[in-house]
Amino acid sequence: MKLPVKSDHSNARHVAAIDLGSNSFHMVVAKVAGQELQLVSRHKQRVRLALGLDNQKNLSTSAMERGLECLAMFAERLVGFELDNVRIAATHTLRQANNAHIFIQRAKEVLPFPIEIIPGEEEARLIYLGVAHTQPESHSKLVIDIGGGSTELIIGHGFKASLVNSKQMGCVSFSEKYFPNGIISKHHFIRAVIAAKQRLEPLSSKYRRTGWDLALGSSGTIKAIREVLLGMGHSDGVISLKRLDQLADKLCEYSSTDNIKLSGLTDERRPVFIAGVAILSAIVSDLEIDKLHYSDSALREGLLYEMEERFKRSDIRMRTAENLANKHLVDLEHAEKVREQATLLLKQTHKQLGISKHNELFDLLSWASLLHEVGLSISFQGFHKHSAYLLRHTNMPGFNSEQKLVLSVLTRFQRKALKLHDMPELSLFKQQHILSLIRILRISILLNGQRNDLPLPRIDIEIIDKDHWSLKSDQSEWLTENKLLSADLSHEQELWRNAEWQLSLDTTRAT
C-alpha cells in the first residue's frame, strides 16, 4: 500500500491498528516513512466474541477471557510502540454488550492502549477508507463487509463514503439463530436468506438507484466464499448470484456444519460459513450485483490510513460538526462566541485540571460548544436533552461511540439541574475531566447569554479545589453593571450547590 508521494525513510516509524470483531480479532502493523505506508505484519485470532453474548446482552466471562488472551498476544508485538501510533477499534459485539466497560477495563491491564467502541456507520466509513486506498481507481465503489455480528454496506467515490449502512446481521449471530447446533437444511437456509432480505428491504432500492461501477467484498466471510468458489473451479474468484446458488445447493447436501468438506474452507471458518453464504446471497440478489470482487483490505487498513498526518480525523470531525450545525440551523455566531470563551477558560485551567495541552478534550469541548443548541431545531422546551439525544444517535463520521457520548453528556448538562447520577460510564476519559468541561461550558454559555455585540469583560477562573471554582473579572463593576448576568450567575450558584459544588463570584478586580 503506497500513498502517491515519494517516500522518505529517514523518519520511519511503526504504527498498528487492531480490529476487535465479533468473530475474530485482527492486528496489522505497518512502517511509515515519509508518505509511504508499508505493511510489515498481519495477525489474526479467532475469538468468537459474539458467541458469549447472552439474551440480556451481557458478555460471558469465558468470551472475555478468550478476548483478553488474544490481546495479551498482540501486546507482545506492540512493546515499545508509542500511544499515538496504535489505534484499537471495537465493533458490533462490544457495541451491544452492556458490560463492555468491564472488558475494556480488564483489557487495559494487558494492552496499554485505548480501545474505541465505534458506531456501525463509523465502522462502515473506515472499512470503505481501507478498501478505497488499496484498490484501483474507479468512479464509484460498492463495498460489502460481513462480520460476525453486523454487515456494512457502503457506496462511495474516491476516498469519500457517501452512502453508509450497518445492519445487525452477521455470520456468528445468524449461525446461532438459523442453524442452531450446526444443523443444516434447505429450509434453514431459506429462512436465513429471507431474514437478511427483510433487514435489507428499507435500503436496497436506494442502493440500486445510486449505483456503482465496481462492487467489492472485504473481510473473512467474503474471503472464505471466494476461496471455496476457487476450489469449485471458478478460477477468476468472482462472486455472482449463480455461483452462490450453486454453493448453497452444495452446502445443503450436508446435515451439519461439522460435516462440511469443501476445498478452500478452513476448519475455523466451517461453523459460520453457511450463515455467511446466506447473508451474501440475500445482498447480491437484492442489490442486483452482477459481479463481486474480493478486497484484502478492510477496517484495520482504514484505521491505519486515518492515523497518518495526511488523513487527520480532526479534519473529518470538523466537517461533520459543521455539517450538523448547518443542518439544524444553529446560530453559528453565538456558537462561535461560546466556543471561543470555553476554549479560553480551558486554556486557563487545563494544568490545574490535569488535562494536557494536546488532549482531545480541547476539541470535544470546542465541538460541544458549536453543537450545544442543535436541539433547538426540535423544541426550545428541554432543548438540552434534544441536543444530547441527537449527538448520541446521529451518524457522525470521524467520531467513535465514546466521543459522541462525551458530546452528548456535555450538551445534556449545559443548563438546568445537574442530575449527575445520570452520568454514563466512560472508558477513554476520566469522569472528573468531563465534569470540569461541563462547568466550563455552562459558564461560557451564561457569559454569552445576552447574545449581543457588546464586548465582555475578561473573565478568569480560579480553582480553589476540584469542586470549588471562583469567577473574577478585570472590571470591578462587572456584575453591578450587568444585572441580567448577575441574576443568571446567582441561579447557577444555586444549581451548583444542589450538586455539592461551589461557584464563587469575586467582585474585586482580577490581577
HUWOWO-V126514 format. One record per backbone hydrogen bond with DSSP energy under -0.5 kcal/mol. NH is the residue of the N-H (numbers start at 1). CO is the residue of the C=O. E is the energy in kcal/mol with one decimal. If there is no record, write none. Layout:
nh->NH co->CO e->E
nh->NH co->CO e->E
//
This chain:
nh->3 co->35 e->-0.8
nh->5 co->3 e->-2.6
nh->8 co->33 e->-0.8
nh->11 co->8 e->-0.9
nh->12 co->9 e->-1.1
nh->13 co->32 e->-2.5
nh->15 co->30 e->-2.6
nh->16 co->85 e->-2.4
nh->17 co->28 e->-2.3
nh->18 co->87 e->-2.4
nh->19 co->26 e->-2.6
nh->20 co->18 e->-0.6
nh->20 co->89 e->-3.0
nh->21 co->19 e->-1.3
nh->21 co->24 e->-1.5
nh->25 co->45 e->-2.6
nh->26 co->19 e->-2.2
nh->27 co->43 e->-2.8
nh->28 co->17 e->-2.4
nh->29 co->41 e->-2.6
nh->30 co->15 e->-2.9
nh->31 co->38 e->-3.2
nh->32 co->13 e->-3.7
nh->33 co->31 e->-0.5
nh->33 co->36 e->-1.9
nh->36 co->33 e->-1.9
nh->37 co->1 e->-0.5
nh->38 co->31 e->-2.7
nh->38 co->36 e->-0.6
nh->39 co->37 e->-0.5
nh->40 co->29 e->-3.4
nh->41 co->29 e->-1.7
nh->43 co->27 e->-2.8
nh->45 co->25 e->-2.4
nh->47 co->23 e->-1.9
nh->47 co->45 e->-0.6
nh->48 co->23 e->-3.3
nh->50 co->22 e->-2.5
nh->51 co->48 e->-0.9
nh->52 co->49 e->-1.8
nh->53 co->50 e->-1.6
nh->54 co->52 e->-0.6
nh->54 co->58 e->-2.3
nh->57 co->54 e->-2.0
nh->60 co->52 e->-2.3
nh->64 co->60 e->-2.1
nh->65 co->61 e->-2.4
nh->66 co->62 e->-2.0
nh->67 co->63 e->-2.2
nh->68 co->64 e->-2.9
nh->69 co->65 e->-2.4
nh->70 co->66 e->-1.7
nh->71 co->67 e->-2.3
nh->72 co->68 e->-2.2
nh->73 co->69 e->-1.4
nh->74 co->70 e->-2.3
nh->75 co->71 e->-2.4
nh->76 co->72 e->-1.0
nh->76 co->73 e->-0.6
nh->77 co->73 e->-0.9
nh->77 co->74 e->-0.7
nh->78 co->74 e->-1.1
nh->79 co->76 e->-0.8
nh->81 co->78 e->-2.2
nh->85 co->82 e->-1.5
nh->86 co->83 e->-1.2
nh->87 co->16 e->-2.0
nh->88 co->114 e->-0.7
nh->89 co->18 e->-2.8
nh->90 co->116 e->-3.5
nh->91 co->20 e->-2.0
nh->95 co->91 e->-1.9
nh->96 co->92 e->-2.0
nh->97 co->93 e->-2.1
nh->98 co->57 e->-3.5
nh->100 co->97 e->-1.2
nh->102 co->99 e->-1.0
nh->103 co->99 e->-1.4
nh->104 co->100 e->-2.5
nh->105 co->101 e->-2.3
nh->106 co->102 e->-2.2
nh->107 co->103 e->-2.4
nh->108 co->104 e->-1.6
nh->109 co->105 e->-0.5
nh->109 co->106 e->-0.9
nh->110 co->106 e->-0.6
nh->110 co->107 e->-1.2
nh->111 co->107 e->-2.9
nh->113 co->111 e->-2.0
nh->116 co->88 e->-2.7
nh->116 co->114 e->-0.5
nh->118 co->90 e->-2.2
nh->118 co->116 e->-0.7
nh->123 co->119 e->-2.4
nh->124 co->120 e->-2.3
nh->125 co->121 e->-2.2
nh->126 co->122 e->-2.3
nh->127 co->123 e->-2.4
nh->128 co->124 e->-2.4
nh->129 co->125 e->-2.2
nh->130 co->126 e->-2.4
nh->131 co->127 e->-2.4
nh->132 co->128 e->-3.3
nh->133 co->129 e->-1.7
nh->134 co->131 e->-1.3
nh->135 co->132 e->-0.7
nh->141 co->156 e->-2.6
nh->142 co->214 e->-2.6
nh->143 co->141 e->-0.5
nh->143 co->154 e->-3.2
nh->144 co->216 e->-2.5
nh->145 co->152 e->-2.3
nh->146 co->218 e->-0.7
nh->147 co->145 e->-0.7
nh->147 co->150 e->-2.7
nh->151 co->167 e->-2.6
nh->152 co->145 e->-2.7
nh->153 co->165 e->-2.5
nh->154 co->143 e->-2.4
nh->155 co->163 e->-2.3
nh->156 co->141 e->-2.1
nh->157 co->160 e->-2.0
nh->158 co->138 e->-0.7
nh->160 co->157 e->-2.3
nh->161 co->159 e->-0.6
nh->162 co->155 e->-2.4
nh->163 co->155 e->-2.2
nh->165 co->153 e->-1.6
nh->167 co->151 e->-3.0
nh->169 co->167 e->-2.2
nh->171 co->147 e->-2.5
nh->172 co->148 e->-1.2
nh->173 co->148 e->-1.9
nh->174 co->170 e->-2.7
nh->175 co->171 e->-1.2
nh->176 co->172 e->-2.1
nh->177 co->173 e->-1.8
nh->178 co->174 e->-2.9
nh->179 co->174 e->-0.6
nh->179 co->175 e->-1.5
nh->182 co->179 e->-2.0
nh->183 co->180 e->-1.8
nh->184 co->255 e->-2.4
nh->189 co->185 e->-2.1
nh->190 co->186 e->-2.5
nh->191 co->187 e->-2.2
nh->192 co->188 e->-2.0
nh->193 co->189 e->-2.2
nh->194 co->190 e->-2.6
nh->195 co->191 e->-2.4
nh->196 co->192 e->-2.1
nh->197 co->193 e->-2.4
nh->198 co->194 e->-2.2
nh->199 co->195 e->-1.5
nh->200 co->196 e->-1.6
nh->201 co->197 e->-1.4
nh->203 co->200 e->-1.8
nh->204 co->200 e->-2.1
nh->205 co->201 e->-0.5
nh->207 co->203 e->-1.9
nh->208 co->204 e->-2.3
nh->209 co->205 e->-2.3
nh->210 co->206 e->-2.3
nh->211 co->207 e->-2.5
nh->213 co->140 e->-1.2
nh->214 co->140 e->-1.3
nh->216 co->142 e->-3.3
nh->217 co->293 e->-3.1
nh->218 co->144 e->-2.7
nh->219 co->295 e->-0.6
nh->221 co->146 e->-0.8
nh->222 co->218 e->-0.5
nh->223 co->219 e->-2.1
nh->224 co->220 e->-2.7
nh->225 co->221 e->-2.1
nh->226 co->222 e->-2.3
nh->227 co->223 e->-2.4
nh->228 co->224 e->-2.1
nh->229 co->225 e->-2.4
nh->230 co->226 e->-2.2
nh->231 co->227 e->-1.8
nh->232 co->228 e->-1.3
nh->233 co->230 e->-1.6
nh->234 co->229 e->-2.4
nh->235 co->233 e->-1.5
nh->237 co->234 e->-1.9
nh->239 co->292 e->-2.6
nh->244 co->240 e->-2.3
nh->245 co->241 e->-2.5
nh->246 co->242 e->-1.9
nh->247 co->243 e->-2.3
nh->248 co->244 e->-2.8
nh->249 co->245 e->-2.3
nh->250 co->246 e->-1.8
nh->251 co->247 e->-2.4
nh->252 co->248 e->-2.3
nh->253 co->250 e->-1.1
nh->254 co->251 e->-1.8
nh->257 co->182 e->-2.5
nh->259 co->256 e->-1.3
nh->260 co->257 e->-1.0
nh->265 co->262 e->-2.0
nh->266 co->264 e->-0.6
nh->270 co->266 e->-1.3
nh->271 co->267 e->-0.5
nh->272 co->269 e->-1.2
nh->273 co->269 e->-0.7
nh->273 co->270 e->-1.0
nh->274 co->270 e->-0.5
nh->276 co->272 e->-1.6
nh->277 co->273 e->-2.1
nh->278 co->274 e->-2.1
nh->279 co->275 e->-2.1
nh->280 co->276 e->-2.5
nh->281 co->277 e->-2.5
nh->282 co->278 e->-1.9
nh->283 co->279 e->-2.0
nh->284 co->280 e->-2.9
nh->285 co->281 e->-2.1
nh->286 co->282 e->-2.8
nh->287 co->283 e->-2.8
nh->288 co->285 e->-0.5
nh->289 co->284 e->-2.0
nh->292 co->239 e->-2.4
nh->293 co->215 e->-2.4
nh->295 co->217 e->-3.0
nh->302 co->298 e->-2.0
nh->303 co->299 e->-2.3
nh->304 co->300 e->-1.9
nh->305 co->301 e->-2.5
nh->306 co->302 e->-1.9
nh->307 co->303 e->-1.0
nh->307 co->304 e->-0.9
nh->308 co->304 e->-0.6
nh->308 co->305 e->-0.9
nh->311 co->308 e->-1.7
nh->312 co->309 e->-0.9
nh->315 co->312 e->-0.9
nh->316 co->312 e->-1.0
nh->317 co->313 e->-3.2
nh->318 co->314 e->-2.3
nh->319 co->315 e->-2.0
nh->320 co->316 e->-2.2
nh->321 co->317 e->-2.8
nh->322 co->318 e->-2.7
nh->323 co->319 e->-2.5
nh->324 co->320 e->-2.3
nh->325 co->321 e->-2.4
nh->326 co->322 e->-2.3
nh->327 co->323 e->-2.3
nh->328 co->324 e->-1.8
nh->329 co->326 e->-1.4
nh->330 co->325 e->-2.6
nh->332 co->330 e->-1.4
nh->335 co->331 e->-2.6
nh->336 co->332 e->-2.2
nh->337 co->333 e->-1.5
nh->338 co->334 e->-2.3
nh->339 co->335 e->-2.6
nh->340 co->336 e->-2.7
nh->341 co->337 e->-2.3
nh->342 co->338 e->-2.8
nh->343 co->339 e->-2.6
nh->344 co->340 e->-2.2
nh->345 co->341 e->-2.4
nh->346 co->342 e->-2.3
nh->347 co->343 e->-2.4
nh->348 co->344 e->-1.8
nh->349 co->345 e->-1.5
nh->350 co->346 e->-2.1
nh->353 co->349 e->-2.1
nh->354 co->350 e->-0.7
nh->354 co->351 e->-0.9
nh->355 co->350 e->-2.8
nh->356 co->354 e->-0.6
nh->359 co->356 e->-1.7
nh->362 co->359 e->-1.8
nh->364 co->360 e->-2.4
nh->365 co->361 e->-2.4
nh->366 co->362 e->-1.8
nh->367 co->363 e->-2.7
nh->368 co->364 e->-2.5
nh->369 co->365 e->-2.2
nh->370 co->366 e->-2.0
nh->371 co->367 e->-2.0
nh->372 co->368 e->-0.8
nh->372 co->369 e->-0.6
nh->374 co->371 e->-1.9
nh->376 co->373 e->-1.7
nh->377 co->374 e->-1.5
nh->378 co->375 e->-1.8
nh->379 co->375 e->-1.9
nh->383 co->380 e->-2.0
nh->385 co->382 e->-1.0
nh->386 co->382 e->-1.7
nh->387 co->383 e->-2.9
nh->388 co->384 e->-2.0
nh->389 co->385 e->-2.3
nh->390 co->386 e->-2.6
nh->391 co->387 e->-2.4
nh->392 co->388 e->-1.5
nh->393 co->389 e->-2.1
nh->394 co->390 e->-2.3
nh->399 co->396 e->-2.2
nh->401 co->117 e->-2.8
nh->404 co->400 e->-2.2
nh->405 co->401 e->-2.0
nh->406 co->402 e->-2.5
nh->407 co->403 e->-2.1
nh->408 co->404 e->-2.3
nh->409 co->405 e->-2.7
nh->410 co->406 e->-2.7
nh->411 co->407 e->-2.1
nh->412 co->408 e->-2.3
nh->413 co->409 e->-2.0
nh->414 co->411 e->-1.1
nh->419 co->417 e->-1.3
nh->420 co->418 e->-2.0
nh->422 co->419 e->-2.0
nh->423 co->420 e->-1.7
nh->433 co->430 e->-0.5
nh->434 co->430 e->-1.7
nh->435 co->431 e->-2.5
nh->436 co->432 e->-1.7
nh->437 co->433 e->-2.0
nh->438 co->434 e->-2.2
nh->439 co->435 e->-1.9
nh->440 co->436 e->-2.3
nh->441 co->437 e->-2.7
nh->442 co->438 e->-2.5
nh->443 co->439 e->-2.5
nh->444 co->440 e->-2.5
nh->445 co->441 e->-2.3
nh->446 co->442 e->-2.3
nh->447 co->443 e->-2.5
nh->448 co->444 e->-1.0
nh->449 co->446 e->-1.8
nh->451 co->448 e->-1.3
nh->460 co->472 e->-3.3
nh->462 co->470 e->-2.9
nh->463 co->461 e->-0.5
nh->464 co->462 e->-0.9
nh->464 co->468 e->-1.9
nh->465 co->468 e->-1.7
nh->468 co->465 e->-1.7
nh->469 co->502 e->-2.5
nh->470 co->462 e->-2.5
nh->471 co->504 e->-2.8
nh->472 co->460 e->-2.2
nh->473 co->506 e->-0.6
nh->473 co->508 e->-0.6
nh->474 co->458 e->-1.4
nh->476 co->474 e->-0.5
nh->478 co->475 e->-1.8
nh->481 co->477 e->-2.0
nh->482 co->479 e->-1.0
nh->486 co->482 e->-2.2
nh->487 co->483 e->-2.4
nh->488 co->484 e->-2.4
nh->489 co->485 e->-2.6
nh->490 co->486 e->-2.1
nh->491 co->487 e->-2.1
nh->492 co->488 e->-2.1
nh->493 co->489 e->-2.2
nh->494 co->490 e->-1.4
nh->495 co->491 e->-1.9
nh->496 co->492 e->-2.4
nh->497 co->493 e->-2.3
nh->498 co->494 e->-2.0
nh->499 co->495 e->-0.8
nh->499 co->496 e->-0.7
nh->500 co->497 e->-1.9
nh->501 co->496 e->-3.1
nh->502 co->467 e->-2.6
nh->504 co->469 e->-2.9
nh->506 co->471 e->-3.5
nh->506 co->504 e->-0.6
nh->507 co->505 e->-0.7
nh->510 co->473 e->-3.5
//
